[in-house]
Amino acid sequence: MAYRDATGWSLRVFPNRFPALVIEGDLQREGDGIYDHMNGVGAHEVLVETPDHDRRFADLSLAQAQLVLGAYSDRINDLARDSRFRSVMIFKNYRAAAGATLAHSHSQIIALPTVPKTVADEMRGALDYYQFKERCLFCDLVQQEQRDRRRVVFENAGHLVIEPYAPRFPFETWIVPKVHRSAYESCPREELAGLAEALLLTLRKLRRALDDPPYNFMFHSAPFTARDTAYYHWHIEIVPALGQIAGFEWGSGFFINPTPPEEAADFLRGLVEGP
């Protein structure tokens, strides 16, 4: 699939040559004593964000970034028509240290026959909060961070960019929409310009602050069966690859982060976008 303009293609989407999951076949869910297994059925696509080999995501124009964000939504809605799939994960690995194997700027889209564990855990926690307070946890987070301001990096009409209260990694950054929606693909197209602005500015600030670090960004979005829930709120998490997960982190589930989020936010706020 290609998105074209008068000068040629501006964005392409195609199947990954080395997919994590394959689209052919049936799930064949089976039990084996205490274990369960199923076939690795899904879809794994590559989205090439620009025809310019040397252009990085942070260098995209606002219009091109908006086109990329719209293409994510298009692909989610298309993949959702396959009854074998329950959710779609969108992510980007930038530079080899963050898992990228191609130099040309791209991101990846994986349709899954299950719900990613990270999203499932977030949804359980958000549901517990909602059942106790009858409010969305993320909506409350947006309101609290707007009042506090110490962890806010950037804000526009529709989105808040923050350093989360207890980040796992230095300069971990979240982009949270102000309007409550569970699923990314439910966003109206007119909101994508504001999201593109927030994402580009954040990546440019991180590049300037950390000397163009490797990073991953991930869209956390509700599965297809929970696209309109009152308790979950889609968002983007951006994690610069600045350190390693070692024995303590693997063994305990705790993370040692030497950079307080308030200091990271203050530093990023003070930076102009720069080259």
Backbone as a ProteinNet text record, in pm:
[ID]
protein_1_A
[PRIMARY]
MAYRDATGWSLRVFPNRFPALVIEGDLQREGDGIYDHMNGVGAHEVLVETPDHDRRFADLSLAQAQLVLGAYSDRINDLARDSRFRSVMIFKNYRAAAGATLAHSHSQIIALPTVPKTVADEMRGALDYYQFKERCLFCDLVQQEQRDRRRVVFENAGHLVIEPYAPRFPFETWIVPKVHRSAYESCPREELAGLAEALLLTLRKLRRALDDPPYNFMFHSAPFTARDTAYYHWHIEIVPALGQIAGFEWGSGFFINPTPPEEAADFLRGLVEGP
[TERTIARY]
84.3	0	88.2	52.3	128.8	34.2	76.6	6.7	82.4	8.9	74.9	25.8	113.5	76	122.2	122.3	154.6	298.1	386.3	527.4	567	474.1	506	456.8	513.5	468.5	529.4	452.5	500.3	506.6	444.1	442.9	405.3	469.8	438.7	419.2	333.6	311.9	318.4	396.1	406.7	436.7	412.9	440.7	589.2	618.4	756.4	816.2	937.1	1003	1035	1056	1085.8	983.8	859.7	751.5	761.9	719.4	708.3	588.2	484.6	364.3	329	262.8	227.8	76.4	31.2	-111.9	-185.2	-114.5	-178.2	-204.8	-318.3	-344.7	-450.5	-478.6	-575.7	-502.2	-569.9	-505.6	-481.4	-578.6	-566.3	-522.4	-601.6	-575	-589.8	-490.9	-492.6	-434.8	-477.8	-422.7	-327.8	-224.9	-128.5	-99.8	-188.5	-177.4	-200.3	-104	-117.3	-82.2	-34.2	9.9	-95.7	-97.8	-181.4	-92.6	-128	-51.5	-142.4	-98.1	-169.3	-67.7	-109	-19.7	14.4	129.1	173.8	109.1	-21.5	-97.3	-118.4	-93.9	-113.2	-75.3	-41.8	6.6	119.6	223.7	340	375.7	358.5	377.1	482.7	546.8	643.5	581.7	588.1	540.6	660.8	691.9	803.7	753.4	810.9	752.2	782	880.8	921.1	1000.9	993.4	1077.7	1223.4	1251.3	1387.1	1465.9	1568.9	1644	1711.1	1750.7	1826.2	1738.3	1608.9	1520.3	1472.6	1480.6	1435.3	1296.1	1230.7	1095.3	1092.3	1188.7	1192.2	1208.5	1255	1274.9	1153.5	1051.6	935.1	864.9	800.8	714	590.5	520.1	397.4	298.5	287	193.2	231	361.4	404.2	383.9	414.1	391.4	242.9	159.7	15.5	-28.6	32.4	1.4	38.1	154	196.1	95.2	54.8	-39.5	-173.5	-215.8	-338.8	-327.1	-210.1	-188.6	-193.4	-140.5	-153.5	-300.7	-382.8	-525	-589.3	-553.6	-607.2	-574.2	-450.1	-408.8	-476.8	-492.7	-562.1	-704.5	-775.6	-914.8	-925	-828	-829.6	-802.6	-702.2	-667.6	-776.4	-851.9	-958.7	-1069.4	-1075.2	-1178.2	-1150.9	-1029.2	-995.1	-1034.6	-1127.9	-1182.8	-1081.3	-968.3	-865.9	-787.4	-790.7	-707.4	-786.4	-721.1	-784.9	-729.7	-609.6	-549.6	-438.4	-394.9	-282.9	-184.4	-57.3	49	127.1	143.3	222.4	345.4	462.9	584.1	692.1	790.2	906	1032.6	1128.9	1263.3	1356.4	1420.7	1509.8	1654.2	1733.6	1874.5	1892.1	2008.8	2034.6	2024.7	2068.9	2066.2	1923.9	1826.1	1685.3	1613.9	1689.6	1631.6	1606.6	1642	1619.4	1720	1672	1760.4	1768	1690.5	1693.2	1726	1807.1	1845.1	1734.5	1659.3	1554	1443.8	1396.6	1300.5	1171.3	1134.1	1016.3	962.2	840.3	780.4	710.9	657.8	603.2	463.3	384.8	246.5	228.2	188.8	168.4	27.1	-51	-183.2	-167.2	-230.9	-211.9	-342.8	-333.9	-453.8	-487.4	-414.8	-435.2	-412.3	-416.2	-391.9	-251.3	-167.6	-33	-37.9	53.8	53.3	60.9	142.7	156.1	22.9	-47.5	-177.9	-279.2	-277	-370.1	-349.2	-222.4	-193.4	-241	-216.1	-263.7	-415.4	-483	-628.7	-684.6	-622	-667.6	-651.6	-535.2	-514.2	-610.1	-633.6	-725.4	-868.1	-906.9	-1041	-1057.8	-956.5	-963.2	-983.4	-909.6	-920.8	-1061.4	-1113.1	-1245.2	-1354.5	-1343.3	-1443.6	-1442	-1325.1	-1313.7	-1359.1	-1321.3	-1345.7	-1448.2	-1484.8	-1580	-1527.5	-1396.2	-1331.4	-1217.6	-1184.5	-1072	-941	-852.4	-722.2	-642.7	-643.9	-563	-620.7	-752.1	-812.8	-774	-774.5	-730.9	-582.9	-502	-359.6	-338.8	-410.5	-398.6	-431.3	-541	-582.2	-480.7	-428.8	-331.7	-202	-153.3	-28.3	-45.9	-164	-189.5	-185.9	-234.9	-230.6	-88.9	-19.1	112.6	220.6	221.6	310.8	456.9	501.9	644.5	692.7	604.7	644.6	593.7	535.9	484.5	597.6	614.3	714.3	652	530.7	465.6	316.7	239.6	94.8	39.7	-51	-127.3	-275.4	-360.3	-504	-553.3	-492.1	-545.4	-459	-331.1	-238.1	-146.9	-109.6	-17.1	104.5	223.3	348.9	409.3	432.8	479.7	594.8	671.9	759.5	678.3	648.3	559.2	617.5	530.7	568.5	679	669.2	770.9	823	904.4	949.7	1047.2	1041	1134	1272.9	1278.7	1404.1	1421.1	1545.6	1567.2	1501.3	1431	1367	1258.5	1206.2	1084.4	975.2	906	812.6	681.7	571	439.4	368.2	292.7	200.4	59.5	-19.2	-152.7	-256	-353.8	-458.9	-546.8	-593	-679.1	-821.3	-867.8	-1002.8	-999.6	-1094.6	-1095.9	-1136.2	-1045.9	-1075.8	-993.3	-1053.5	-983.6	-889.9	-931.9	-858.7	-806	-681.7	-619.3	-696.8	-743.2	-808.7	-943.6	-991.3	-1115.5	-1093	-967.9	-938.4	-984.9	-1057.1	-1090.8	-964.2	-966.8	-848.2	-804.6	-899.8	-862.1	-777.1	-777	-693.8	-549.5	-525.1	-392.8	-287.4	-328.6	-231.1	-171.9	-255.6	-205.2	-118.7	-155.2	-72.1	61.4	60.2	184.9	274.9	216.9	296.2	360.9	282.8	335.1	444.3	423.9	522.1	651.1	640.2	760.2	839.1	770.9	841.6	911.7	844.5	904.1	1029.8	1021.8	1138.4	1253.3	1221.2	1327	1391.6	1313.7	1370.4	1458.8	1413.2	1494.3	1623.3	1615.1	1735.7	1835	1787.6	1876.7	1931.5	1848.3	1888.7	1988.4	1972.4	2046.3	2134.8	2164.1	2255.1	2203.8	2081.2	2018.6	2021.6	1953.5	1962.7	1880.6	1918.1	1824.8	1698.4	1584.9	1462.2	1361.1	1261.1	1143.2	1021	925	794.2	690.2	589.4	485.8	350.6	253.9	115.6	47.3	-6	-84.1	-231.5	-300.9	-437.7	-521.9	-650	-739.1	-756.8	-779.4	-809.5	-944.3	-971.4	-1090.8	-1219.4	-1219.8	-1341.3	-1363	-1269.7	-1281.7	-1256	-1302	-1273.1	-1346.9	-1449.4	-1530.6	-1553.7	-1444.6	-1456.5	-1436.8	-1498.6	-1487.3	-1360.7	-1292.1	-1183.3	-1043.6	-1029.6	-895.9	-880.1	-755.5	-726.3	-598.4	-606.5	-488.6	-382.9	-256.4	-146.6	-23	78.6	207	314.2	399.4	514.1	641.5	732.8	860.6	970.9	1058.3	1162.4	1298.7	1380.4	1518.1	1595.6	1677	1755.7	1887.8	1884.4	2000.6	2073.4	2018.3	2083.2	2039.9	2077	2043.3	1957.1	1868.5	1795.5	1885.2	1917.7	2012.6	1943.3	2025.6	1973.2	1873.3	1900.8	1808.2	1671.9	1671.4	1544.6	1469	1539.2	1473.2	1421.6	1501.7	1464.3	1357.4	1354.7	1264.2	1143.8	1157.8	1053.2	1061.8	1161.7	1185.7	1294.7	1289.5	1385.1	1457.7	1588.9	1668.8	1685.9	1630.2	1635.3	1702.4	1821.4	1893.6	1843.7	1748.1	1702.7	1558.8	1534.2	1396.2	1315.9	1189.6	1109.8	1094	1092.3	1079.9	1201.2	1319.8	1441.4	1444.3	1402.8	1399.8	1302.8	1184.1	1084.3	1134.4	1195.7	1246.6	1353.4	1440.2	1543.4	1485.8	1389.7	1330.4	1248.2	1178.8	1099.1	1188.4	1309.1	1397.7	1467.1	1450.8	1518.4	1432.3	1491.8	1427	1441.3	1359.2	1360.6	1498.9	1560.5	1696.3	1708.6	1829.7	1852.8	1860.7
-118.5	0	124	221.3	345.2	464.2	567.1	695.1	786.2	843.7	918.7	1062.9	1150	1286.7	1314.7	1440.6	1475.9	1441.6	1428.7	1404.4	1257.6	1171	1030	979.1	868.7	814.5	892.4	908.3	978.2	887.2	770.4	676.8	539.8	435.7	299.6	207.4	110.3	5.9	-128.1	-222.1	-354.2	-458.6	-587.6	-692.6	-699.5	-724.2	-740.9	-866.3	-852.6	-966.3	-1077.7	-1041.3	-1139.8	-1122.3	-1165.3	-1132.8	-1208.8	-1141.2	-1207.4	-1300.7	-1265.8	-1347.1	-1357.4	-1464.1	-1482.5	-1479.3	-1428.2	-1406.6	-1533.4	-1632.2	-1753.9	-1850.3	-1920.1	-2026.6	-1993.1	-2091.5	-2078.5	-2073.5	-2021.2	-2006.8	-2141.2	-2234.8	-2368.2	-2358.3	-2291.7	-2283.1	-2422	-2462.2	-2594.4	-2587.5	-2680.4	-2694.6	-2812.1	-2800.6	-2908.4	-2912.2	-2977.8	-2974.9	-2832.9	-2782.8	-2647.2	-2540.2	-2582.1	-2487.1	-2473	-2356.7	-2331	-2281.2	-2312.4	-2259.4	-2244.3	-2165.4	-2146.8	-2109.2	-2114.8	-2081	-1932.7	-1901	-1761.3	-1688.1	-1672.3	-1608.8	-1461.9	-1377.3	-1233.6	-1163.5	-1037.9	-961	-872.2	-861.5	-780.3	-694.7	-564	-471.1	-367.1	-318.2	-209	-85.6	25.7	152.5	241.4	268.3	354.6	498.3	579.3	708.2	820.5	800.3	903.9	839.7	891.7	838.5	882.4	978.7	1032.6	944.1	877.2	781.6	846.1	970.4	1035.8	1113.9	1115.4	1192.6	1104.6	1156.9	1085.2	1133.8	1057.4	1095	1236.5	1270.1	1403.1	1513.9	1478.9	1577.7	1593.1	1510.3	1517.5	1651.8	1694.4	1811.4	1775	1876.3	1851.4	1773.4	1810.4	1742.3	1596.4	1566.9	1428.7	1346.2	1402.2	1330.3	1301.6	1397.3	1376.6	1264.5	1257.4	1149.5	1013.2	1006.1	881.2	840.8	936.1	905.6	860.7	920.9	877.1	738	705.2	571.3	465.4	496.9	403.7	369.5	472.3	451.5	370.4	400.9	325.4	176.8	146.9	7.1	-65.3	2.5	-61.2	-98	-2.8	-29	-139.9	-148.9	-255.6	-391	-396.5	-523	-569.8	-474.8	-510.8	-591.6	-589.8	-666.7	-817.4	-854.8	-996.9	-1047.2	-1138.7	-1184.7	-1259.7	-1298.6	-1368.2	-1272.8	-1143.4	-1046.2	-974.3	-952	-883	-742.9	-717	-586.1	-561.8	-437.5	-398.7	-318.5	-347.6	-273.8	-193.7	-64.7	24.4	66	53.3	92.4	133	204.3	246.1	218	154.4	136.8	230	320	414.8	384.9	351.8	317.7	175.9	119.8	-21.7	-53.3	37.5	11.1	-0.1	48.1	35.5	-73.3	-151	-264.9	-246.5	-130.7	-108.8	-188.9	-251.9	-326.8	-263.5	-159.6	-86.5	59.3	118.3	258.4	353.4	316.1	403.7	418.6	540.8	568.1	488.9	412.3	328.3	298.2	254.2	202.4	71.2	5.5	-128.4	-140	-226.3	-249.7	-400.1	-447.4	-590.4	-613.4	-691.6	-735.3	-865.5	-872.8	-984.6	-1060	-1190.2	-1266.8	-1258.1	-1173.6	-1156.2	-1009.3	-975.2	-838.3	-832.3	-735.1	-726.7	-721	-791.8	-799.2	-661	-571.9	-438.1	-365	-371.1	-305.1	-374	-507	-579.6	-542.3	-531.8	-492.2	-350	-258.7	-121.2	-117.4	-195.9	-194.4	-247.8	-349.9	-401.9	-296.1	-228.7	-124.4	-8.2	29.8	140.4	103.4	-22.8	-66.2	-64.5	-110.2	-104.7	39.8	132.8	273.9	325.4	289.2	335.6	280.1	154	94	157.1	204.4	268.1	413.9	487.3	632.3	676.8	585.5	616.9	729	728.1	824.1	752.6	803.8	747.8	791	696.1	724.3	823.5	804.9	889.6	1030.4	1042.3	1175.7	1249.1	1177.8	1238.6	1275	1189	1216.8	1345.8	1362.6	1484.6	1607.1	1602	1717.1	1748.5	1645.3	1668.5	1726.9	1672.6	1724.1	1866.1	1899.3	2036.7	2133.2	2090	2176.2	2187	2073.4	2069.2	2136.7	2107	2166.1	2122.1	2064	2034.7	1928	1838	1728.7	1749.5	1864.8	1893.7	1945	1883.9	1926.5	2020.3	1986.4	2062.9	2037.5	2136.1	2122.2	2199.7	2137.4	2211.5	2187.7	2223.4	2219.1	2078.2	1978	1843.4	1743.3	1778.8	1677.6	1734.9	1648.1	1683.6	1592.5	1652.4	1576.4	1586.5	1471.7	1471.4	1372.5	1397.3	1296.3	1228.7	1099.6	1036.4	1039.3	1028.6	1047.2	951.1	826.1	727.6	657.8	726	668.4	552.9	456.6	343	382.5	476.1	509.4	661.5	710.8	855	909.4	1020.8	1091.1	1007.7	907	842.7	949.3	953.7	1062.4	1005.5	1060.4	1016.2	1130.7	1096.9	1190.1	1137.9	1218	1175.3	1270.8	1220.3	1308.8	1359.3	1481.3	1539	1485	1455.3	1401.7	1251.1	1201	1058.8	975.3	889.2	786.2	662.4	546.4	423	377.5	399.1	343.4	454.1	440.6	541.8	562.4	454.5	466	537.2	566.4	643	793.5	836.9	980.2	1038.7	1149.9	1217.5	1267.5	1271.3	1312.3	1454.6	1541.2	1679.8	1691.2	1587.2	1590.5	1547.3	1487.9	1433.8	1541.2	1660.5	1768.8	1805.6	1813.1	1842.6	1731.5	1606.3	1494.1	1495.7	1523.8	1532.3	1641.5	1754.7	1862.4	1816.6	1752.5	1708.4	1604	1508.4	1401.7	1455.7	1540.4	1596	1680.5	1767.5	1853.4	1770.3	1665.3	1580.3	1511.5	1454.1	1384.9	1480.8	1601.7	1700	1745.7	1761.2	1799.5	1688	1563.9	1451.8	1439.4	1462.8	1457.9	1564.3	1682.9	1792.2	1770.2	1719.3	1700.9	1587.4	1480.9	1356.6	1315.3	1409.9	1385.2	1273.1	1288	1196	1051.9	1023.8	889.8	787	659.6	555.2	565.2	529.1	531.7	436	405.5	332.8	416.5	422	470.2	364.2	358.9	257.1	323.1	286.1	329.1	227.6	275.7	189.9	219.7	124	145.1	24.3	47.7	-60.8	-164.5	-289.6	-393.2	-366	-440.3	-414.6	-431.4	-519.8	-544.6	-440.6	-346.7	-246.2	-106.7	-82	45.4	163.6	137.6	246.1	226.2	212.4	193.7	326.3	338.2	460.8	463.7	350.2	342.6	343.1	312.2	309.3	424.3	471.5	595.8	572.1	576.6	548.2	657.1	624.5	720.4	664.7	747.8	708.4	714.7	614.1	613.9	614.4	706.3	719.8	691.2	596.1	554	563.2	663.4	664.8	544.9	483.7	366.8	415.3	451	511.9	417	302.3	209.9	68.7	-22.3	-162.7	-209.9	-303.8	-373.3	-486.1	-484.4	-581.9	-669.8	-741.2	-841.7	-788.1	-671.1	-616.6	-590.1	-528.1	-495.7	-622.2	-718	-842.3	-917.9	-919.7	-998.8	-935.6	-803.4	-735.3	-670.4	-636.9	-558.2	-410.6	-370.1	-229.1	-174.7	-44	19.1	131.9	137.9	244.4	353.6	469.8	582.6	700.5	741.2	848	989.1	1001.5	1133.5	1157	1238.8	1266.1	1325.4	1288.6	1338.2	1490	1550.3	1695.8	1764.6	1707.3	1764.7	1743.5	1624.8	1597.5	1691.5	1711.4	1799.1	1943.4	1988.2	2125.3	2145.8	2047.9	2056.9	2060.3	1969.6	1962.4	2087.9	2139.9	2262.5	2376.8	2383.8	2495.2	2487.2	2375.5	2358.9	2406.5	2478.4	2502.3	2374.8	2358.7	2233.8	2204.4	2301.1	2284.2	2178.6	2160.4	2060.4	1920.9
0	0	0	-84.1	-92	-83.1	-11.6	-8.6	-104.6	-199.7	-306.5	-311	-365.1	-397.1	-539.9	-578.4	-717.5	-755	-657.2	-685.3	-674.9	-633.5	-616.6	-482.4	-435.7	-308.3	-192.3	-86	33.5	155.4	147.1	259.4	205.4	255.2	210.9	331.3	312.9	412.8	341.6	396.5	333.5	441.1	412	509.6	544.3	670.6	714.6	650.6	601.4	536.1	635	760.4	865.6	978.3	956.4	1050.1	1181.6	1288.1	1417.6	1420	1344.5	1331.9	1184.2	1144.9	1004.2	988.8	875.7	857.1	814.8	764.1	716.9	831.7	826.2	921.2	1024	1107.1	1215.8	1349.1	1448.7	1579.6	1647	1636.3	1697.3	1844	1921.8	2066.3	2128	2204.6	2265.7	2407.2	2488.7	2622.1	2628.4	2709.9	2731.3	2880.5	2955.5	3100.7	3151.8	3228	3282.1	3178.7	3060.7	2958.9	2849.4	2789.8	2673.2	2560.7	2438.5	2326.3	2205.9	2109.9	1984	1878.3	1754.6	1644.8	1645.8	1587.5	1580.9	1464.7	1472.7	1365.2	1398.5	1301.6	1319.6	1190.6	1201.1	1085.9	1133.7	1053.8	1090.3	969.5	983.1	872.8	905.7	802.4	812.5	748	816.8	761.9	736.9	610.7	572.8	576	663.6	698.5	599.3	513.8	418.5	305.7	183.1	76.1	86.3	171	187	283	233	313.8	434.6	423.4	530.7	627.6	606	693.1	807.9	928.8	1046.6	1087	1174.8	1214.4	1270.5	1352.7	1413.6	1310.7	1189.6	1083.1	992.6	1011.2	924.1	938.5	831.6	840.7	921.4	968.7	1042.4	956	828.6	739.3	719.1	703.7	683.1	809.2	925	1050.7	1068.9	1031.8	1040.5	946.5	829	734.9	794.7	858.9	923.8	1031.1	1113.8	1221.2	1165.2	1055.4	991.6	933.6	878	823	933.2	1052.1	1165	1187.9	1192.9	1217.3	1104.9	981.5	867.9	879.5	913.7	920.8	1038.1	1151.7	1264.2	1223.4	1162.4	1123.7	1019.9	929.9	830.8	896.3	982.4	1047.4	1143.6	1198.6	1292.5	1226.3	1094.7	1024.5	1026.2	1060.7	1069.7	1209	1213.4	1341.7	1426.7	1369.7	1447.8	1537.3	1507.3	1576.9	1686.2	1799.2	1911.8	1934.8	1886.9	1912.4	1811.7	1805.2	1719.4	1802.1	1784.2	1852.2	1748.9	1774.5	1689.6	1768.6	1706.1	1776.9	1677.5	1728.3	1648.7	1727.2	1662	1716.3	1639.1	1708.6	1641.3	1677.6	1580.5	1590.3	1645.8	1617.1	1646.4	1794.6	1880	2023.7	2078.3	2001.3	2040.8	1960.7	1883.3	1813.1	1665	1607.9	1464.9	1383.3	1276.3	1187.4	1049.1	1024.6	897.9	925.3	838.7	857.9	813.3	711.3	659.1	764.3	783.9	890.6	870.1	971.6	961	1099.4	1103.8	1226.2	1192.6	1295	1274.2	1332.7	1269.5	1308.9	1320.6	1438	1457.8	1509.6	1433.5	1478.2	1555.4	1670.7	1762.7	1786.5	1809.2	1843.8	1992.4	2064.9	2208.3	2242.4	2369.8	2415.4	2474.3	2433.4	2490.6	2643.5	2706.9	2853.3	2917.2	2861.5	2920.3	2918.9	2807	2798.3	2889.2	2893	2979.6	3126	3169.2	3307.2	3334.4	3238.7	3254.1	3264.7	3183.6	3184.2	3315.2	3371.1	3499.8	3609.2	3610.3	3709.2	3690.4	3564	3536.5	3574.5	3553.2	3591.1	3742.9	3816.5	3962.9	4009.7	3950.6	3987	3956.1	3839.2	3797.5	3889.9	3927	4014.3	4153.7	4197.1	4328.1	4324.6	4218.8	4215.2	4110.3	4022.5	3914.7	3825.2	3804.6	3715	3642.6	3526.2	3451.6	3516.3	3540.4	3599.2	3514.7	3383.6	3296.2	3284.7	3287.7	3289.8	3417.5	3530.1	3655.3	3649.4	3585	3569	3490.7	3381.1	3300.7	3385.1	3458.3	3538.5	3648.4	3714.8	3820.8	3766.3	3654.7	3598.6	3544.4	3494.8	3451	3567.5	3682.7	3801.8	3856.9	3861.7	3925.3	3840.3	3709.5	3609	3618	3727.5	3742.1	3645.9	3603.6	3514.6	3371.6	3343.8	3210.1	3122	3005.7	2908.3	2805.5	2762.5	2655.7	2663.7	2620.2	2618.3	2499.7	2426	2326.7	2353.7	2261.3	2288.1	2319.2	2257.2	2272.1	2343.6	2374.8	2425.5	2531.7	2625.7	2732.6	2722.3	2723.2	2721.8	2860.2	2924.5	3062.8	3081.4	3185.5	3242.7	3353	3342.5	3440.5	3580.8	3679.4	3819.2	3863.2	3828.3	3868.5	3743.3	3662.6	3535.9	3558.8	3469.9	3478.3	3431.2	3336.3	3271.2	3266.2	3262	3248.8	3122.3	3138.3	3027.8	2958.6	3027.4	2977.5	2967.4	2855.3	2828.2	2775.5	2823.3	2778	2706.8	2603.7	2539.4	2565.5	2636.6	2678.2	2619.6	2544.2	2493.8	2608	2595.4	2698.9	2692.2	2570.5	2552.9	2575.9	2652.2	2684.9	2564.4	2523.2	2424.8	2461	2447.8	2482.3	2371.5	2246.3	2133.1	2043.7	2003.1	1917.9	1788.7	1727.8	1597.2	1605.1	1725.3	1741	1731.6	1725.8	1720.2	1586.8	1588.2	1462.3	1393.6	1260.8	1185.6	1219.9	1255.3	1285.2	1412.5	1497.2	1617.5	1591	1474.6	1448.8	1426	1383.4	1369	1503.9	1606.5	1740.4	1795.2	1766.1	1809.8	1737.4	1606.6	1530.3	1587.9	1622.8	1681.9	1812.2	1898.7	2028.4	2010.8	1919	1899.7	1838.8	1736.9	1674.8	1772.5	1846	1941	2048.1	2096.3	2199.8	2147.3	2028.3	1972.9	1946.3	1902.1	1877.6	2007.2	2112	2241	2296.8	2286.5	2334	2253.8	2124	2041.1	2085.2	2110.7	2151.7	2292.6	2381.1	2520.6	2537.6	2457.2	2481.4	2364.9	2275.8	2164.1	2074.2	2028.7	1933.4	1983.9	2094.4	2153.5	2077.4	2087.7	2045.2	2131.1	2073.9	2152.5	2092.5	2173.7	2128.2	2161.7	2071.3	2114.2	2085.3	2173.9	2168.1	2190.1	2109.8	2130.4	2221.9	2332.7	2421.3	2392.8	2333.4	2289.1	2324.5	2348.3	2390.3	2280.2	2318.3	2218.1	2151.4	2045	1964.9	2044.2	2142.6	2220.5	2329.1	2345.4	2452	2397.2	2274.2	2209.3	2272	2351.6	2405.2	2554.2	2628.9	2773.3	2845.7	2960.4	3040.1	3123.8	3136.5	3233.6	3172.2	3041.3	2981.9	2883.6	2866.2	2794.7	2714.8	2583.4	2501.1	2522.5	2495.1	2510.6	2441	2428.1	2368.7	2476.5	2481.3	2571.7	2489	2520.5	2451.3	2551.6	2519	2613.1	2545	2578.7	2528.1	2582.2	2497.2	2537.8	2597.1	2724.6	2789.7	2884.1	2908.7	3001.8	2973.3	3061.1	3044.7	3159.8	3127.9	3233.6	3281.9	3411	3466.5	3570.8	3646.9	3738.7	3838.2	3896.3	3995.8	3934.8	3815.5	3750.8	3711.3	3649	3610.4	3732.3	3837.6	3954.1	4041.5	4047.4	4140.3	4072.4	3944.3	3879.7	3911	3989.4	4021.5	3929.1	3905.9	3815.9	3888.4	3870.7	3930	3825.3	3853.9	3760.9	3831.1	3787.8	3857.5	3824.3	3732	3689.4	3733.7	3834	3876.4	3760.7	3747.8	3635.5	3635.6	3754.2	3760.7	3699.7	3722.3	3663.9	3513.1	3468.9	3325.3	3254.8	3312	3250.8	3246	3354.7	3357.6	3250.5	3232.5	3132.9	2990.9	2964.8	2831.7	2800.6	2900.5	2876.7	2832.1	2885.7	2857	2723.6	2651.9	2523.9	2407.7	2317.2	2188.8	2107.3	2002.1	1926.4	1870.9	1806	1756.5	1648.1	1596.8	1492.7	1552.3
[MASK]
+++++++++++++++++++++++++++++++++++++++++++++++++++++++++++++++++++++++++++++++++++++++++++++++++++++++++++++++++++++++++++++++++++++++++++++++++++++++++++++++++++++++++++++++++++++++++++++++++++++++++++++++++++++++++++++++++++++++++++++++++++++++++++++++++++++++++++++++++++

